[in-house]
Amino acid sequence: MSTPADATPESNDAAPTKSAKPARASRSSAQGASEKPKKAERSGAAAARKPRASSSPRPQRSTAVSDSAVASPTRPSVSAETVAAIDAEIDALRIGSAVWSTLTLAQRATLLRRLQASVSAAAEDWARIAAETKGLDARHPLRGEEWLSGPYAVLSALGTYERTLRTLATGGSPLDGKKFSVSPSGRTRVDVFPADGVDATLLSGFTGQVWLRPGVDAGQAVRGAGLAQLTPRTSGGVGLVLGAGNITSIPVLDVLYELLAANRVSLLKLNPTQDRLLPVYRRALLPLVEAGFVRIISGDGAVGAHLTASDAFAHVHITGSAVTFDAIVWGTGAAAQKRRKNGQPLLHTPITGELGGVAPIIVVPGKWTQADLDYQAEHVVTMRLQNGGHNCISGQVLILSAEWVQREDFLDALRRAYAAAPDRPVWYPNSAPKLAAADEAYPAAERFGERRLVIIDDTDDATALENTEYFSPVLGVVSLPGTGQPFLDAAVTHANEKLAGTLGANVIIDPRAQRALGAGFDRAIDNLHYGNIAINGWTGFSFTAPTLSWGAFPGHTLSDVGSGIGVVHNGLLIDHVERSVLTGPFRPFPRSLGGGARTILPKPPWFVTSRTGAAVSEGFTRFRMDGNIPRLMKTLMQALRS
């Protein structure tokens, strides 16, 4: 079903202001329930708890640009014809929910294999249309982003979910044979990445762990892995998924997680920025659509408001902005303020969400070569400029040591990389007022076309930079005193207490400096309270790694939603998830041979400065599609010329 698209998208069109930091105490497996008492759900698909006070301050999001998930009083109501079409889709999903409950785990795994074929058949159109909607033509060097963040991410997830289901079908646990360890604070950690031989080859040098909530041991983790697939006949009902507007795999990954983590079929409402992909999504997900496990529609804010007000859904999930989330939960205007004050949400349906934030990039000072400075500068620029800066996980605040002797050398390398990155449109709706807000707050910011570099000095106020998710090409630099462990500890505290949100944090450290810190480095990572952490990597990579979880650090509530509630992806269906930690190589091949994590990647294809990133990204995806080894060898040779 398609209805007219609203000009204002639902996702991330509002910037964050300071919100209370999530409580750090251990929470139970369920990540919440609605205002009505409901049976507790497992962590991966559970809903927000009743609002409660947070124990420590955390930055909150700034004022909103209007969102279209909630209709304004001036918007027309939904037509009777549209309502009837929506009701028909929901009726089909109710039947599909009953059918899903009859499928064995082996049958579900076979269905996922069919999905891999249908996604592969749609992949080329998917990547092409996604690039076109973002202003990237067939020759643009960054068009490969749409292969990696679109069909590649979905194909990787489907393969992982299929293996998980087949393991469960034979009586095993997805965590059988996995290596467990314990963090300095006693948290259980499990090694989950690389997920398969393809990951180990294409992404050599990268490893990943899922950390569990305090008090959960390895035995509990093994027994609980599988979530709703441990009780496959228990239905999760019909859910509503409000799709993101920036990354094209997000809506698909969200409905897959609902289906597998909660046995919940979904009505997916696309963000208006994705409307051109509606027929592609329906083709890619045809096995699910035909069976009534997923239905996909588009529509404006009035349609979104109609859906969120409906009592037809057992659960709502949104990837978007905190403003939209709050409008759904509390309403808008004075009435919403009164409801929030009284702790009486407008929405009584359980809800989860991924809502972004201001992501830090902590650079631990060390003795770097010029090649190190240049490479890591390009790394930082990628964290900000991938997808034009329109990512919930874009690195926004670079935290440097004021006493690092190479600080100015690194900033010079950063300027060169920022200027050299390929030009591309600032395409996401409502970016102009965000860039204008950055200009007003920091009129002395350095400009590189439409990109801003804000270097905070002693006379500047970093509040706007640290509390506003610009969702645009704005990169800031703050400096803290100290070196070594004192600097790292101060940077972790600064990120935890000053920056809005808890979705993702990045740490860059050379192997020698990490060895010198020893256990102190591990303690610092333990104390970094973010749902996704990347060490010598970017958390955007974590998004595409299917065995890692994706979501905010636990503790946000309906009244203080921060970066969101709940997790997605989590391909091994692990319960009691707290965070994921990705570790990558500090140096690319061949310099990686000199120490630290080794890799065969010269420069990763997701770097915005990669000369062959488009071809390599497409090649990696095509290998996921067909397993063609000779063509993969050609792709790897192209990677060597990056």
N, C-alpha and C positions, 0 to 999 in steps of 0.2 A: 504494500500500500504506500502511496506517495501523496503527500500533501505539500502545499507551498512552504518553501524554506524561509525561515526568518533570517534577517540580516545579521542578527547577533547570535553567535554560537553559544552552546551551553558550557563549553569546557574552557576553563582557565582564562576567562576574560575579566577576571577580577584579581587584583593583587592582594597579597597578604598584609595584615597589620599584626601587631603583637597579640598573641594569645597565650593563655597559661600553658606552661610546659606540662607534658603528660606526667602523671605520677609515676615514680620509678619503682614502686613496690610491685611484687609479683602479683600477677592476676591469674585467674583460673583459665581453663582451656577455652571456654566460650568467650568470644570477644564482645559479648554483650547480648542484650535482649531488648525488645521494644518496651514501651510503657506498660502494655498488657503483659502479665506473666505468661511466658511461653517456655516450652521445654528447651533446655540449653542445647545449643548447637556446637559443633566442633569448631576449632579456631579458624580454619580456612574460610568458612562461609558464614560465620556467626554474625550477629548484628550488634549495633551499639547498645550499650547499657544505658539505663536511666541516668541523666546528668548528675554528676557529683563533683564536689570541689576538687581541684587539682592541688597537689602538694607543693609545687614550686613554680616560679614564674617562667614563662616561655613566650618568645615573641609571637604576636598575633598578626593576622592579616589586615592590610590597609583597606581603605574604602573601595567600594565596588563600582565597576562599570556594569550596566545591566546585563543580566543573563536571560536566556530564552527558555530555560527549563520551567520557568514560572511565568505565567501570562500576567501582563500588567492590566490595570483596569481599562486601558484604552484599546487593548487587543480584542479582536472579535472572538466570540466563543466558537467552539468546535462544531462543525455542521453535523446534522443528524446522519448524513451519509457517511461522514468520517467516523462517527461514533459506532455506527453499525459495522463498518469495516474492521474497526479495532476489536469490537466484541466478537466478530467472527474469528479473528486471529487468536483471541484468548480461548475461545471454545475449542479451536483446533489444538491449542497447547494443552488444554486439560485432558483431551484424549491422548495426546502424546505423552503426557506425564504418566498416565496409567500404563501405556505401552512400555515406556522406559523401565518401569518397575518389574516388568516380566522378563526383561533381557538378562541373560547370564553374563558374567564378567567376560567370558570368552567371546560372546556375541558383541559385547560393547567394544572389545579390543578390535574385532573384525570391522566394526563400523568405523573406528578411528583409522584403520588401514584404508578403507574406502575414502575417507575424508582426505587423506594424504594425496590420493589420486586426483580428487576433485579440486583441491587447492592448487596442486601442481598444474592442472589444466588451465586454471584461471590466473596463474602467477604473472604471466607476461602482461596481460591486460591490467592486472592489479597494479604492478609497478609503474607501468606507463601512465595510467590515468592519475595515480597518486602524484607522480612527478609533475604532470601537466597542471593539476590543480594548485600546485605550489610554485608554478612559474618556471619549471625546469624543463627545457626542451631535450630532445633526444641526444644532443651533443654536450649537454652540460656535465661538467666533471663531478657534480654532486648527485647526479640522478641515482647512483648506486645506493644512496641512503634508503630509497624507497624499496629496494630489493631486500636489504637487511632488516629494516624495521617493519616490513610488511610480510610478504610470504615466507621469507627465511625464518623469522621468529615463530610463525605459526607452524611451519613444517617441523621445526625442531621440537616445539611443544607437543605436537601430535605424536611424534615418534617416542618421546619420553612417556607420555600418558599411555600409549599402547603397551610399552614394556611394563609399566606399572600394573596395568590391568592383567596382563598375562601372568605376571608373577603372583598377583593375588589370586588369580583363578586356579593356580596350582597349589595354593595353600601357603605360599611364602609371604614374606614381607618385602616391600620395596627397599628396606634398609638392611636386608640380609647381606652380609659381607662388607658393609660399609665400615670405614674406620671412624671410631669415636675418640674424642679427647675432651679435656676439661679446661675451661678458660681460667685466668687468674682469680676471678670472682666465684668460680665453682659452676659456671654454666656448662651444660653439655653441648658439645659441638660435633657435627657429623660432616665428613667430607662427601660432597655430592657432585662436584664438577671437576674434571670432565664427565659428561653424562654418558658418552659412548666413544667408540674409536674415532668417529668423525670429528668430534670435539677435540680429542687428544691430538689429532693430526693438524686440523685447520687452525686450531687455537692453542697450539702448544705453548707452554709457559704460563697459562692461566689456570688457576685452581680456585675452588669455591667451597665454602662451608655454610651450612645452616646452623645457627645457634638457637637453642631452645630456652624457654623461659626458666627462671630460677626454680630449682626444686625438681625439675624433670630429669630423670636419669635415662641411660641408654636403653634399658629394658622397656620402660614406658614408651620411649620413642619407637622402638621396633614394633611393639604391640599395637600402637595407635596409628602407625603409618597406613594410609588407605582412606582415612576419613569416611565419607559416606559409602564408599565402595566396600567397606566392611559389613554394611547392612544394605545390600543393593535393593531389597524390596521395600525399603522405607522411603516413601516419596517426600521430596522437598517442595512439592507443589509447583506453582507457576511464579516465576520472578520477572521483575522488570530491570533491564540493564539500559542505562543511559550512556551511550557511547561517547568516547572522547573525540575531539575534533582535530587533533594534531598528528597523532601517530596511527597509521591505518591498521596495525595488527591489534591494537588495544581492544576494540569492540569484540573481535573474534576470540581473543584470549580470555576476555572476561566471561563470555557465554560458555566457553569450554570449562572454565573453572567452576562456574555455577553448576554445570551439568555433572561434573565428576566429584567435586568436593562436597556437594550438597544434594545430589540427585534431583536437581531443580532445572526444569525446562525454562526457557526465557523468551520474553518478547524484547527484542533489541530495537531501541529507537536510536537511529543514527543522529549524530550531530549534523547540522546543515552543511558544514564544510565537507562532509563525506558523501553528500547526496549523489554525486556522479558515480560513486562506487556501489550504489545499491544493487544494480544487476550483477556486478562482479561478486559481491558478498553472497548473494543468493545462489549464484553458480558455484562458488567455492564451497559453500556449506549445504549444497543440495541434498546430500544424504540425511542431514539433520532436519532440513526444512521439509522434505517429503514425509518424514516420519512424525512431524509435529513436535520435535524436540527444540526447535528454534524457529521463530518467525521474525522477520526484519521489516521495519517500517521507517519512514522519514516523516518529518513534520516540523512545524514552527513551535514557538513557545506555548501557544495555546494547547497544542497537542501534548506537549510535555506536562503542562499543568493538569490537563485532564487525566493523564496516565498516573501521575503521582498522587492525585486525589482519589483514585479508584481503590476500592476494597477487593479487587480481583486478585491482587498479588500477595504472595506470602513473604516477599522480600524485595528490596530495591538495592541496586548497586549502581554507583555513579563514579566515573572518572571525569573530573572536571575541577571546578573552583569551589572554594569554601563558601562563597556567596550563594551559589546555586544550592549547595548542600543545606545551608542554613535556611534558605527560602523554602525548600522542600520540607524541612523538619519543623520550622517555627512559623513560616509565613513571612510576610513583609510588613513594614511600617510599625506604627505604635502597637498594634495588636500583637505583633511578633515579639516586641520588647517585653510586653506584659506576660506573654506565655513563657518566655525564657526566664524571666524573673521568678515566676511561680513554678518553674519546672514542669510545665504542661505542654509538651510538643503537640503541634498540629498533626503530625504524622504518627500513627500508631503501628505502622508496619516496620519490622526490623530493617535496618539500612546499614550498608557498609560503603566505603568510598576511598578512593585514592585522589588526593587533592593538591599535591605538589608542595612547594616551599622554596626557601632560599638556601641553596646548596653550597657548603663551604668546600674549598680546595686548600688543604693545609700542606705547605711545602716545608719539610724539615731541612734546615740548612746542612750542607755538606760541602765537600770539595769536589766540584764537578768539572768535567772537561767542557770545551766549547760545544762539542757534539752533544753532550748531555744537556747543556743549557738550551740549545736549539730544539732538540727533540722534545724535551718536557714543555717548552714554550708552545710548540705546536700541539702537544697533548692538552694543555690548558685551554688553548684557543678552540680546539675541537669540543671540549666540554661545554663551552659557551655557545659556539656557532653551529653545531650540528642541528639540522632542521631549521636553520635560521635563528636559533635561540628560542624557538617556540616549544620548549620541552619543560615538563614539570621537574625534571632532574638536571637541567642545565646548571653547570657550575657558575655561580654568580659572584661569590666573595672569595677572593684569593687571599689567604692569610700567610704573610711572610714574616720572617724575623728581621727586625730593624737592625740587628747586629750582624746579619749574615754578610760576610765580606763580598759575596758575589750577588748581592741583592740588585744593585744597579745593572750589572751585566745581564741578570735574568730579565729585568724589566725591559732592557733594550731588545733582547731576543723576543720577548713577548710582543713588543710593538711591531717588530719585523714580521712575526708570524700573523699577527692580527691584520696587518696591512696586506699581506701576501695571500691570505685565504681567498678563494674564488668569490667573486661578487654573486649575490643572489637576491631575489626580492625579499623584503620583509612582508610576508604574505598573510600572516594570521590576522583575522579581524580584530580591530581595536588596539592594534600595536601602536598606532600614531599617538594616542593620548598617553600611553605608557612611556614612550620615548620622550614626549613633551614633559612628563612629570620628572623624568630623570634629568632633563635639561634644566628644569626649573630648580631642582634641588642641587644640581652640580653644574653650574654654568661654565666652569673652567674645565670640564671633562675634555679629554683628548678625543678627537673625532677621526674616524676612518670610514668615510662615506656615511652610511647610516649606523655604523657601529660606534659605541661609546666605551671609552676606557676611563674609569674614575679612580684616580689614585688619591686616597685619603691621606692628608697630612695633619699636622698638629692643630691646624686652624679649622679643619673640616669636621662636620658632624656626620657620622656614619649611620645615623639612625634610619634614614630613608633607604639607603642601600641595603642594610641588613634586615629591614622589616618589610620590604616591598618586593614581591616576586614580579619582576618586570616582564618576564615571558617574552623577551625581545633581546636583541644583541647589545646588552649592557653588562660589562664586566667591571667589577670593582676590586681594589686592592687595599687591604688594611695591614698595618704592621704592628707587631707586638715585641716587647723587649725579650732578651734572652736568646740562648742557643741550646742545643741538645735537649735533655729531658725537661728543664724548666720551661723552655719555649713550647715544646710539644704539649706539656700538661696545660700551659696557659692557653694554647690554641684550642685544645679540646674543650676546656671550660668556656672559652669565648664562643665557640660554635654552639655548645649546648645551651648557653644562657642568653646569647645576644641575637642569634639568627632565627628567623621565623621558620617553623616547620621541623620535621624529623624524618623526612623521606630518605634523603641520601647525603652522604659525605664522602669526600675523596681525600686521600693522603698520599703524597709523593715523597719518597725517601730512598736514598741510594743505599746499596747493600752494605757499604762500610759503616755508614751512620746507623743503620739498623742493627748491625752486629754490636756496635759500641753501646747502644741503648739496651740491648739484651731484653731481659724480662720487663724492663720499664716500658718498652714499646708495646708489648702485649697488654700490659695494664692500661696504657693509654687507649688502645683500641677497645678494650673492655669498657672503658669509661665513656666512650663516644656513643651517645644514645641516639642512634639513627637506625631506621629499619633496613637500610642498605648501605654498606661501607665498601669502598674500593681502595685497595692499597696498590699503588703504581698501576692503576687502571681507572676507568671511568664507570660510575654506576650505571650509565646508559648501556654499557656492555652487559651488566648484570640483568638488565631488563630482557635481553635476548637469550640469556642462559636459562633454559627451561627448568632445571632442577633447583635453581635458587628461588627464594620467595621474593615477593615484591609488595611493599606496603610500608606504612609509617611505623615508627617505633611504638609499641603498645602503650596505652595509657590515655589517648585522646578520648573525649566523651562527646555526646550530642551537644552539650552546651559549650564545649571548647574543642572543636573538631580538629583544629590544627591541620596536619597533613593527611588526616583520614583515620579510618577504623577498618581493621581487617587486613588480610593479605590475599594475593592472587598468584597465578603462575604455579610455583610450588609443585613441580611435576611429579615428585615422589609422594605427594599428598601427606606431608608430615604434619602432625598435630603439635600444638603448643609452640608454634614458631615465634621467636622474638625478633630475629634479624638474619640477614645474609651478609657474608663477608667474602669479597672477591680479592684475589691477589694476582698481580700480573708482573711481567718482567720490567725492571727499571730501564733496561737498554734493549733496543731491537737487535735482530740478527744483522750482521755477524758480531756486533760489539757485545752481545749478551754472552758470548763464549768466555768473556773475561771475568765473569763472576755474577752471582745472583741467579734469578730464575732464567732458564734457557728457553729460547723460542726459535722457531724457523721463520717467524714473521719479521720482515725487515721494517716495515711501517704498516700498522694495521690498516685495513681498507676503510675503516670508519673514520680515520683521521681526515679532516677537511683538506689537509695539504697533500694527501696521497695522490700521486700523478696517475695511478692506475686503479684508484678506488672503485670507480664505476664498473669497470670490467671485472675486477676481482669479486666485488660484492654480488654481481649477477652470476659469476661463475660458481661461487660458494653455494648460492641458492639453487642453481641448476644441478649441482652435485647432490644436494638434499632431495631434489626431485627425481633424479634418475640413476644416481650412483655411477655415472660414467667416469671411469678412472682415467682414460687417456685425456679427456677434456679437463679433468681436474689437474692433471700434470701441466697442461697449458696454462691453466689459471694460476697455479703456483709459480710458474715462470714469470707471469705478468706481475705477481706480487713482489718478486725480486726487483722489479723496476719501479717500485712505488716511490 
